[in-house]
Amino acid sequence: MPFENPLKRVERLKRVTRRPDTMDQRVPAGQFVTDKFPVLHYGPVPKVDLANWNFRVFGLVEKPVTLDWPGFRGLPETSLTRDIHCVTRWSKFDTTWSGVLWRDFLRVLDIQPQPEATHVMFHCEYDYTTNVALDVLDDDDTMFAWSYDGKPLPLEHGWPLRALVPKRYFWKSAKWIRGVEFMAGDRAGFWEMNGYHMEGDPWREERFGW
C-alpha cells in the first residue's frame, strides 16, 4: 500500500463550531473540536483471532511476560474520561475508555523494568510500532483499553486492545497492540520514522520532527 500521510485526509472531516470560551482552554493550539471520531490509520484493519491472540512484555524487564486474551481481560478494570487530540488537528472531548491502567498492569503482573530502561516501544499488528517515554506512561490516565463508551472497541478503533496515552497526540495511543518492549534510550516507531515528532506533545505542537 502506498504511503499516505493522514494529514491529507483531515480535509474530509466536517469542522464544527467551537465550544464556549471556557472550554477553549482544553483545545491545544492548532486544533479544532469535533463530535465525530475519525478513523485514521495506515494499512487495513486486521482480522484478529482471540483464540490465538497473545500479548508480550519483553526487552529490559526482570521477567518477560506473555498473556493470552482471557489472562489480559482478567486484569483489574478501570474506566476514565479524557479529551483526545489527533495530529491531524481534531480534538474530541470527554471520551470514555475502560481497560487496565498502566500502573495496575505493572503492579499486578510484577513487571519490573531494569534500571537502564527509559522508553517503551508499542508493538502492534502488521509490525506497526510507536515509542513512548516511561515517565510519560507513569501517569494516572494511561492504560491499555478494551472498551470505548461502554462497549468493546470498534474494529477500526483498535479492537481488541489499544493503548491510551491522552497527553500525547493520538497516534501514540497505538491500535491493535500486541506487546510492549522496554528499551534503554529512545527509538523511532513507524510514524516517527516517517517524519512525526518523537514526543508528540499536543500542548507543545510537537507534530513533526523537523
Legacy VTK file of the C-alpha trace (Angstrom):
# vtk DataFile Version 3.0
C-alpha trace
ASCII
DATASET POLYDATA
POINTS 210 float
0.000 0.000 0.000
1.459 3.408 -0.941
2.358 5.740 1.889
-0.311 8.331 2.667
0.126 10.922 5.365
-3.202 11.056 7.251
-2.898 14.850 7.456
-4.041 14.850 3.828
-7.279 13.151 4.839
-8.306 15.578 7.555
-9.994 17.757 4.919
-12.725 15.150 4.755
-13.735 15.898 8.338
-16.546 18.341 8.975
-15.328 21.259 11.035
-17.688 22.012 13.912
-18.390 25.138 15.923
-16.072 25.693 18.867
-17.381 25.204 22.370
-17.747 28.221 24.667
-14.602 30.161 25.585
-14.354 28.395 28.932
-13.851 25.132 27.024
-11.193 26.510 24.689
-8.582 26.033 27.398
-8.928 22.316 26.677
-8.001 22.724 22.999
-4.280 22.785 22.153
-3.055 25.311 19.595
-3.839 24.405 16.000
-6.687 22.012 16.889
-10.424 22.100 16.231
-13.111 20.307 18.226
-15.261 17.645 16.607
-18.070 15.417 17.819
-17.046 12.789 15.282
-14.496 10.058 15.934
-12.427 9.958 12.739
-10.772 6.730 11.661
-7.170 7.281 10.577
-4.544 4.576 10.275
-2.054 3.145 7.834
-2.963 -0.171 6.241
-6.062 -2.389 6.567
-7.992 -3.257 9.703
-6.515 -6.569 10.928
-8.529 -9.738 11.381
-7.877 -10.886 14.944
-8.477 -14.404 16.245
-8.723 -14.131 20.032
-8.048 -17.854 20.417
-4.542 -17.273 19.079
-4.045 -13.744 20.402
-1.270 -13.002 22.870
0.440 -10.009 24.417
4.179 -9.904 25.134
6.151 -7.854 27.638
9.837 -8.069 26.762
13.090 -6.180 26.487
14.642 -4.611 29.565
12.435 -6.190 32.221
13.416 -8.514 35.024
10.974 -11.172 33.850
9.317 -11.307 30.384
5.558 -11.955 30.389
3.182 -13.394 27.794
-0.590 -13.201 28.277
-3.461 -14.732 26.330
-6.729 -12.832 25.923
-8.531 -14.294 28.988
-5.445 -13.536 31.055
-5.332 -9.955 29.839
-9.049 -9.388 30.385
-8.650 -10.729 33.900
-6.540 -7.708 34.856
-8.248 -5.059 37.047
-10.552 -2.802 35.050
-10.841 0.969 35.377
-12.944 3.475 33.423
-11.915 7.055 32.795
-12.956 10.016 30.669
-10.402 12.167 28.863
-10.032 14.533 25.928
-8.019 13.238 22.977
-6.067 15.157 20.331
-5.012 13.906 16.895
-2.003 15.199 14.982
-4.380 15.727 12.044
-5.735 18.661 14.092
-9.016 17.328 15.503
-9.732 17.115 19.226
-12.576 15.202 20.827
-13.802 15.979 24.328
-14.940 13.603 27.070
-14.122 10.234 25.536
-14.690 7.328 27.941
-12.464 4.252 27.996
-12.203 1.090 30.060
-9.200 -1.161 30.475
-6.257 -1.753 32.736
-4.299 1.266 33.922
-0.597 1.214 33.088
0.331 1.356 36.767
-2.019 -1.538 37.593
-0.615 -3.501 34.650
2.911 -3.217 36.057
1.834 -3.853 39.631
-0.396 -6.886 39.132
1.981 -8.639 36.735
5.017 -7.645 38.828
6.721 -6.135 35.784
9.959 -4.546 36.899
11.831 -2.510 34.284
15.581 -2.784 34.501
17.337 0.380 35.733
18.541 1.400 32.272
15.028 1.292 30.736
13.811 4.770 29.773
11.272 4.177 26.976
8.930 1.577 25.583
8.060 0.590 22.059
4.465 -0.471 21.488
4.301 -3.349 19.000
1.062 -3.857 17.077
-0.477 -5.871 14.271
1.290 -5.600 10.883
4.513 -4.646 12.708
3.274 -1.126 13.450
5.256 0.484 16.263
5.341 3.708 18.264
7.629 4.890 21.052
6.696 6.468 24.404
8.884 7.559 27.320
8.389 5.698 30.590
7.941 8.953 32.503
5.025 9.796 30.188
3.380 6.428 30.796
3.813 6.729 34.554
0.581 8.683 34.965
-2.902 8.093 36.355
-4.667 8.125 32.969
-2.543 5.889 30.736
-3.958 2.439 30.066
-4.466 -0.487 27.763
-8.090 -0.034 26.729
-10.500 -2.742 25.594
-13.714 -0.717 25.520
-14.897 2.689 24.389
-18.086 4.420 25.507
-19.194 1.359 27.447
-18.826 -1.066 24.540
-15.997 -3.215 23.151
-13.663 -1.188 20.969
-14.893 -0.910 17.380
-12.680 -2.847 14.965
-11.484 0.303 13.257
-10.546 1.894 16.588
-8.292 -0.909 17.706
-10.306 -3.950 18.850
-9.473 -5.934 20.847
-6.885 -3.704 22.557
-5.244 -0.334 22.149
-3.012 1.894 24.221
-4.357 5.142 25.627
-1.871 7.977 26.213
-4.145 11.041 26.313
-1.379 13.579 26.998
0.165 12.822 23.610
-1.150 13.083 20.060
-3.394 10.150 19.381
-1.011 8.198 17.120
0.858 7.343 20.327
-2.311 5.559 21.560
-1.478 2.618 19.348
-4.298 0.461 17.982
-4.288 -3.365 17.774
-1.458 -3.539 20.269
0.236 -6.894 20.844
3.230 -6.114 23.022
5.404 -3.642 24.850
9.191 -3.606 24.632
11.209 -1.837 27.323
14.235 -0.017 25.907
17.342 1.859 27.007
17.045 5.189 25.215
14.579 6.222 22.549
13.958 4.655 19.148
11.658 5.810 16.366
8.487 3.878 15.584
6.580 3.783 12.287
5.271 7.346 12.078
8.330 8.746 13.793
10.498 7.233 11.053
8.202 8.936 8.553
8.663 12.433 9.946
6.446 12.643 13.020
7.832 14.006 16.278
9.439 11.598 18.735
7.451 13.005 21.685
4.130 14.169 20.197
3.031 16.570 22.949
-0.077 18.427 21.648
0.410 21.305 24.077
3.787 21.989 22.503
2.537 21.276 18.964
5.133 18.545 18.557
3.716 17.297 15.280
6.819 16.765 13.176
10.476 16.103 13.808
11.903 18.774 11.536
LINES 1 211
210 0 1 2 3 4 5 6 7 8 9 10 11 12 13 14 15 16 17 18 19 20 21 22 23 24 25 26 27 28 29 30 31 32 33 34 35 36 37 38 39 40 41 42 43 44 45 46 47 48 49 50 51 52 53 54 55 56 57 58 59 60 61 62 63 64 65 66 67 68 69 70 71 72 73 74 75 76 77 78 79 80 81 82 83 84 85 86 87 88 89 90 91 92 93 94 95 96 97 98 99 100 101 102 103 104 105 106 107 108 109 110 111 112 113 114 115 116 117 118 119 120 121 122 123 124 125 126 127 128 129 130 131 132 133 134 135 136 137 138 139 140 141 142 143 144 145 146 147 148 149 150 151 152 153 154 155 156 157 158 159 160 161 162 163 164 165 166 167 168 169 170 171 172 173 174 175 176 177 178 179 180 181 182 183 184 185 186 187 188 189 190 191 192 193 194 195 196 197 198 199 200 201 202 203 204 205 206 207 208 209
